[in-house]
Each structure stands twice: as structure tokens, then as C-alpha cells.
Amino acid sequence: MVDFLREIGNAFSDSINIEDLLNIVLKSAKRITDAGAGVIYLKEPDDTLTARVLEGLFPPMVAIKSNTETKWTSKQKFIHDIIKSYPISKGEGILGMVFENHKSICLNTDEIEASRIIPQYKSDFLRIRSIMVVPLKVKNNVLGVMAVVNKRYQGEFTEQELGLLESLAEQAAVAIMNTKLSIDLAERKQLEWEMKVAEDIQTLLISQKLPNIPQYDFCAVTKPVRSLGGDYYDIVQLDHGRYGIIIADVSGKGVPGAITIALFRSLFRNYAFRYQSPAKVLIEINNWLYGEIKEDMFITALYAIISPNEGKLVWSRAGHEPILFYSHKEQAVHAFSGMGVMMGMTFGNDFDSYLEENEINVDPGDIITLYTDGVIEAQNKNGCEFGRDNVCHVIKANSNRPAKDIMDGIISQVRKFSSSPNFSDDLTLIVLKNSG
């Protein structure tokens, strides 16, 4: 026991990981009990046990689904792989019983032959002659179980050896808990650092002062659910008195979403100044993104170029929500979509051929609203969505008011509808009103 504690102390000074610690514990358990084989199972989040380390020919403690015993007992490695692939539930076999009852068990030859909680194997080298199983627990918190089988020089395990194994298990459980806490703390610190870096990147690249658009009353807002959102909007001043307006939504949130947004913003700023066509800009961004972002991520985007001098808006849509256009002349709100698929999922003609460019005239009093799905998909307590019709109603009801009042009105109605001051998804809104 003293040797074990000395090993643990030396290991902690070397910043040990959990597997190294468990190997030290199991080797010590075999040494003090003179056991031929051993195993340590740890509790998983779903409250089952999974084998983490094994020593020697430790036989599986649950029934194995296999055609023949010799098929999987040909090599020790195969046996270890099978044991590690079979989780054990509370009350299942001898290991599950100790896990459930928190009480040690020591069985020897006669008791084992009469026991129904230990599987019997035809192969002599897998036959269990004696076994001890002890819980790894700190107070009433069971972290797992440890088992040893078959003394090396025949014989049977004694009550004294069971007491030694229990004492070692108590010390080992404390060491395991401390190691887990140290690892969790280090991971949290790493995550906090990564989040801080991502926030700095997002703040640096996105929170820029936006240009004023002549003849237009303009306002925008983004409200992330977490500190790092997956929505993005930007406005750039182009040549010939034109302005580029983009809104995008990344499927991922947190750090991956923030990094992808930063990448998207850099690409947009590069291509927006090189090409006068919204469709061409989105195509070039997609050409770069495809294969560079995670397979399970995608981006929806809508890019519009507004020309105040000409009174025109030209846009292309890559799977994003349609533009909501309020016509002052018609006193009505229209949803203008246009074809286009999400970005980052396909490439070449499969993306380019579906992207179309659309154009509308924007007269005095007309209102353009861009938004992400967090606006229309906000749900009430019954699971109903706020919907596009409600957004259109707010726009029409406030059409004589400034752009900020329209934006605030939409957000206020979303909160009222969902009965919550918070949002279930990132929400971004852009409202432009031709005041010329």
C-alpha cells in the first residue's frame, strides 16, 4: 500500500492522465493480491460501466454474442477488445451487483461453480477459480469497480487480501476523482481561453462601424443566444455610389461557428470589392468554402447591392430567408426569394446553376427587411412559430415610422409571442427604409 501511494504521488508530480493512473492502480492491485488478471471499469454518463484498463487474461463477465467461443478467445487482445466494447448495467452479473450495491464480493471455487452471476467458459485458461470485486467509491459516490481473478499460484483469495484490495480501492478512488477534477478544470480553462480568442476574433472582424447609406434610414441588430453567435451581417461601400449588404447564418454555434463567420467575413470583404454581381460574389465564396468547413456545417446567405442613385436593389440568395419588401405604393409586404442552395455543401454547377440574380426598384417609402431564421422560428409555449406573416404585419403596421421603430417592433413582438425575454436561436435583423 505504501508503494502504491508513493507511485501515485510520483505520478501526480508528472501531470498524470486518467489511463496512466488506472494502470498504476491495477498493477498494484494484482501485486498485493497475487492475482493473475484484473480489470477496472469506470462509470459513464449514462450510468453504465465501461472497461478502461485490463491486465492479463481476464475473462468477460457478461454473456458474449458470438458463434463460437474459440472465435474470440484466440488472442488476449481480442478478449480485451470485446470486454471494452460491452458496457455493464447496474445489477448485471457480479460487476453490476457491486456497482449497484456498493459492496465488495469475494468468491472462490465452490461458490463460483454454484454462482449464476459469473459466466462459465469451456476454455480452461478462461475458467475463473477465484474472484474479488470491490467498488471504487468516495463516500457514497461510486466511480466504478475493480476486479481481480485467479491467484497466480492456485490457492484462493482470503478475507485479508479482500481487505487490502478495498483499502487500495479507497485510495485509488480519491486519486481518480482528483485526476478527473484536475482534467475537468484544465479543459474548462482551455475552453474559456478558446472562447475568449473566438470572441476577440468575432468582435474584431464583425463589430465595425458601418457606412451610412444616402437617402436611406438604416438600422441593424444581432442577438446571439450564447456569447458566440452563428449569425453575421455587414455593409460595405462599393464604387459608383453602390452599397453591398450581406446577411448570413452558419449552422454551427460556439467556437466553430464564430471561426467560420470570421472566415466568411474575410472572403466576403475580398470578393465584394472585386465583382459587381451578387451572384458572382456568392459563387466565389462558395468555391473557397467547399471542402474547407466541417462536413456537418453549412451557411445560408443573402447578398444585395443597393444603388440609391438608381433606386435599385439587386440580390442573390443562397438558401437564406427571402427579402421582405414593403411597397409604399401598394401598401403591402412581398416576400421575394429567388433560387439558391446553401453554401459549403456542394460545388461547381450544382451550386452555380441554382443561383439566380433578382432586381427590384426601391421608391421613397419602400422598406427592405433582411433577417435570419431566428426571427420567424421563435416559438411560443405551444410550439407554434412566430412566422413570416407576423413579421410582415409588424412592418406594415409601422411603415410610417423610422427603421429603428420597425426593428424594435419586430423584436418586441417576437418576445411577446414567445413569452420570454431571451431567444432560442440567434436573431439578426436589418431594416432599410428609403427616405429620399
Beta strands, then each sheet from edge to edge (+ up, - down):
strand 1: 35-43
strand 2: 49-55
strand 3: 105-108
strand 4: 130-138
strand 5: 141-151
strand 6: 216-223
strand 7: 231-237
strand 8: 243-250
strand 9: 299-307
strand 10: 312-318
strand 11: 323-327
strand 12: 332-336
strand 13: 357-361
strand 14: 367-371
strand 15: 427-434
sheet 1: 2+ 1- 5+ 4- 3+
sheet 2: 6+ 15- 14+ 11- 12+
sheet 3: 7+ 8- 9+ 10- 13+
end
